[in-house]
Amino acid sequence: MGCSDADYSYLRDLVLQQSANLIDPSRNALFDTRLTPVVQMAGASSVKDLVKMLRTNRPAHLHRAVAEAMTINETSFFRDVKPYELLRRTILPRLMEEKKKERRLRIWSAASSTGQEAYSMAMLMLSHFPELADWDVKIVGTDISRRVVEYAKRGRYSRLEVNRGLPAGMLLRYMVRDGEEWEISAQVRAMCEFHCANLCMPLSFLPVFDLVLLRNVLLYFSQQDRSTVFRHVHRQMAREGYLLLGNAEQADESTDQFAVEFSTNESSYFYRPA
C-alpha cells in the first residue's frame, strides 16, 4: 500500500519547514522516487513506512535527509547562455571599472547545487578577463544540501555533465580527464569555495558580495520566503553591487530593496540594491 494524501501532506510540510522548498501536491510522485535512498538508510520498507518512523520518533537526521533529497538540484555548466553574455559584456566590465582601485571581487553563487555555476563563472573570467589574474577574486557557492556542497567541492564530473553546456575549448583548457570523469583544474578550483547555507536564515558568516547570482531557485519558495531571501541577500551585497536572477524570475513582486536596470547591449536586465 502506497502513501496516503495525509502522508504526502506531512512530507510536504516537513520539507517546507526544513528548507522552505514549496512542493506542489501535483508533484507528490517525486517523493516516491527521490526518497528511495532515505528509505534504505532508515531501514524502512517503503516511503509510507518511512513516514511512520518520522511521525513516531521524529529523528532529526532523517528529517534533514528527506529535505535534502527533495531539494531541486538541476544545473549545468553555462546554464542559459544569455546571462553569461550579460555578465561578459556588461556587468563584469562595469565591476572591473568600479573596483579597479581595490582590485578585489567577491561573487556569490547563492544556490550553487553541484558547483557548475560557480566553476562556469571562474572559467568565464579566466577566458575573457586575463587582467584579473592579479586581482583578489573569490567565487563563493552556497547550497542548503550538504550532499551537493560536497559534490561541488570534489570538482569531478561525468562525461554527461561536462557535455551539458561546457564548450569544448573550456573543457580542454580548464578540466583534466581522469578515467571516465573530468576534474576541475587547480587554477579554476583556487577561485571557488563552497559552503552549506539556508537562504531563509541569516547569512552574516558570508562576506559582502559585489555580484550575486540567485538564479532558478526563487520559484521553489513561497511569496513570504522570497521576501525573506531578498532581505538576506540585500544585507550581503555591496551598495553598488549587482544581482542576477533566473530568466523567469523577478524581484519587484517580492521586495522593494532592489531596482531593475536594463542593459541596452543585451536587451536584458539585472538588479541593483535600491
Secondary structure, 3 states (H helix, E strand, C coil): CCCCHHHHHHHHHHHHHHHCCCCCHHHCHHHHHHCHHHHHHHCCCCHHHHHHHHHHHCCHHHHHHHHHHHCCCCCCCCCCHHHHHHHHHHHHHHHHHHCCCCCEEEEEECCCCCCHHHHHHHHHHHHHCHHHHHCEEEEEEEECCHHHHHHHHHCEEEHHHHHCCCCHHHHHHHEEEECCEEEECHHHHCCEEEEECCCCCCCCCCCCEEEEEECCCHHHCCHHHHHHHHHHHHHCEEEEEEEEECCCCCCCCCCCCEEEEEECCCCEEEEEEC
